[in-house]
């Protein structure tokens, strides 16, 4: 897959929880894909490229508020947009 242009790269850190300061609805609308250690991951809740980690859901377990329990995994993170930028 070709590398995206620098102005069309996903954010360094992104979370899909609206309560997080790293939530970015505009980026999530474009469907961000994550390659972690060279393997495509579909269950990523949050990632950080500069720190080299992802948070993935731990099965179907939830906390007392109904939020998924997550596990932090470290390694090479490669985010990319699955959809082209509109316009």
Residue frames relative to the residue before (quaternion, step in Angstrom):
aa qw qx qy qz dx dy dz
X 1.0000 0.0000 0.0000 0.0000 0.00 0.00 0.00
X 0.4480 -0.7019 0.4772 0.2809 3.63 -0.81 0.92
X 0.5351 -0.6192 0.4737 0.3253 3.54 -1.19 0.68
X 0.4626 -0.6799 0.4838 0.2994 3.62 -0.99 0.78
X 0.5976 -0.5320 0.4465 0.4005 3.54 -1.25 0.40
X 0.6298 -0.5749 0.3533 0.3846 3.64 -1.02 0.69
X 0.6932 0.4578 -0.2892 0.4757 3.61 1.01 -0.71
X 0.7164 0.4009 -0.2398 0.5182 3.59 1.28 -0.23
X 0.4184 0.7012 -0.4657 0.3410 3.57 1.13 0.66
X 0.5427 -0.6004 0.4611 0.3639 3.61 -1.08 0.60
X 0.6270 -0.5478 0.3819 0.4012 3.60 -1.17 0.42
X 0.6338 -0.5450 0.3961 0.3799 3.57 -1.25 0.51
X 0.7915 0.0701 -0.0214 0.6067 3.57 1.05 -0.76
X 0.0492 0.8048 -0.5843 0.0915 3.56 -0.87 0.99
X 0.0803 -0.7783 0.6226 0.0142 3.54 -1.07 0.86
X 0.3564 -0.7510 0.5107 0.2193 3.60 -1.00 0.72
X 0.5311 0.5938 -0.4203 0.4343 3.63 1.26 0.25
X 0.4357 -0.7361 0.4506 0.2555 3.64 -0.57 1.12
X 0.6325 0.5398 -0.3419 0.4379 3.63 1.15 -0.38
X 0.5825 0.6090 -0.3595 0.4007 3.59 1.23 -0.34
X 0.4999 -0.6390 0.4818 0.3312 3.62 -1.09 0.61
X 0.6726 0.4821 -0.2900 0.4808 3.62 1.25 -0.30
X 0.4061 0.6944 -0.4817 0.3478 3.59 1.25 0.30
X 0.0298 0.7831 -0.6184 0.0589 3.58 -0.93 0.95
X 0.2845 -0.8043 0.5006 0.1469 3.58 -0.07 1.32
X 0.6213 0.5606 -0.3410 0.4283 3.59 1.00 -0.79
X 0.6808 0.4673 -0.2841 0.4872 3.60 0.95 -0.87
X 0.6669 0.5121 -0.3083 0.4449 3.60 0.95 -0.82
X 0.5893 0.5743 -0.3629 0.4374 3.60 1.14 -0.57
X 0.6810 0.4786 -0.2784 0.4793 3.58 1.14 -0.61
X 0.4306 -0.7365 0.4340 0.2894 3.59 1.30 0.13
X 0.0737 -0.8190 0.5688 -0.0159 3.56 0.06 1.34
X 0.1980 -0.7591 0.6110 0.1057 3.56 -0.91 0.97
X 0.1939 -0.7831 0.5832 0.0953 3.57 -1.12 0.66
X 0.1125 -0.7300 0.6706 0.0690 3.53 -1.02 0.94
X 0.0468 -0.8009 0.5966 -0.0196 3.58 -0.62 1.16
X 0.8225 -0.0776 -0.0283 0.5627 3.56 -0.54 1.25
X 0.7221 -0.4625 0.2346 0.4578 3.56 1.04 0.84
X 0.6657 0.4667 -0.2995 0.4994 3.61 1.28 0.00
X 0.4658 -0.6749 0.4999 0.2788 3.58 -0.93 0.93
X 0.1040 -0.7878 0.6061 0.0336 3.59 -0.85 1.03
X 0.1845 -0.8022 0.5615 0.0848 3.57 -0.94 0.89
X 0.6994 0.4700 -0.2641 0.4692 3.61 1.24 -0.21
X 0.3392 0.7589 -0.4893 0.2639 3.61 1.15 0.57
X 0.2671 -0.7682 0.5671 0.1298 3.57 -0.83 1.05
X 0.7853 -0.0426 0.0799 0.6125 3.59 1.08 -0.81
X 0.0237 -0.7949 0.6056 0.0289 3.58 -1.16 0.56
X 0.0802 -0.7519 0.6490 0.0838 3.55 -1.35 0.33
X 0.3432 -0.7690 0.5085 0.1799 3.56 -0.53 1.20
X 0.6976 0.4944 -0.2937 0.4274 3.61 0.79 -0.99
X 0.7233 0.3893 -0.2443 0.5154 3.61 1.07 -0.64
X 0.3948 -0.7741 0.4274 0.2496 3.60 1.28 -0.18
X 0.6064 0.5309 -0.3947 0.4412 3.59 0.71 1.05
X 0.1482 -0.7384 0.6471 0.1190 3.52 -1.38 0.34
X 0.2514 -0.7084 0.6295 0.1969 3.55 -1.28 0.43
X 0.0639 -0.7993 0.5975 -0.0036 3.54 -0.77 1.10
X 0.5799 -0.5855 0.4395 0.3574 3.54 -1.18 0.62
X 0.3322 -0.7364 0.5615 0.1793 3.57 -1.04 0.90
X 0.7905 -0.2613 0.1323 0.5378 3.56 0.27 1.25
X 0.7119 -0.4065 0.3242 0.4721 3.56 -0.99 -0.86
X 0.3811 0.7455 -0.4690 0.2812 3.59 1.27 0.20
X 0.0735 -0.7874 0.6115 0.0248 3.56 -1.08 0.80
X 0.4872 -0.6297 0.5064 0.3313 3.55 -1.25 0.39
X 0.7313 -0.4498 0.2717 0.4349 3.58 -1.22 0.02
X 0.6603 0.4786 -0.3040 0.4924 3.59 1.29 -0.19
X 0.5805 -0.6145 0.3574 0.3970 3.59 1.28 0.03
X 0.5009 0.6346 -0.4327 0.3989 3.59 1.28 0.15
X 0.5327 -0.6374 0.4347 0.3478 3.62 -1.00 0.68
X 0.4195 -0.6528 0.5609 0.2886 3.56 -1.12 0.70
X 0.1612 -0.8132 0.5562 0.0585 3.58 -0.93 0.86
X 0.2539 -0.7171 0.6299 0.1568 3.50 -1.35 0.47
X 0.3104 -0.7445 0.5636 0.1784 3.57 -0.96 0.92
X 0.0734 -0.7923 0.6057 -0.0007 3.57 -0.73 1.14
X 0.2411 -0.7804 0.5604 0.1375 3.59 -0.94 0.84
X 0.3824 0.6874 -0.5539 0.2728 3.53 -1.15 0.77
X 0.7178 -0.4248 0.3292 0.4426 3.55 -1.34 -0.14
X 0.1164 -0.7960 0.5937 0.0163 3.58 -0.79 1.11
X 0.0213 -0.7963 0.6040 -0.0245 3.59 -0.83 1.04
X 0.0749 -0.8033 0.5897 0.0367 3.62 -0.20 1.21
X 0.0286 0.7778 -0.6277 0.0144 3.57 -1.20 0.55
X 0.4608 -0.6490 0.5253 0.3008 3.56 -1.24 0.47
X 0.3534 -0.7300 0.5467 0.2083 3.58 -0.94 0.91
X 0.7513 0.3195 -0.1792 0.5490 3.60 1.15 -0.60
X 0.5172 -0.6389 0.4742 0.3153 3.56 -1.11 0.67
X 0.5861 -0.5724 0.4484 0.3575 3.55 -1.27 0.54
X 0.4464 -0.6977 0.4774 0.2935 3.62 -0.81 0.92
X 0.7724 0.3769 -0.2721 0.4328 3.55 -1.08 0.74
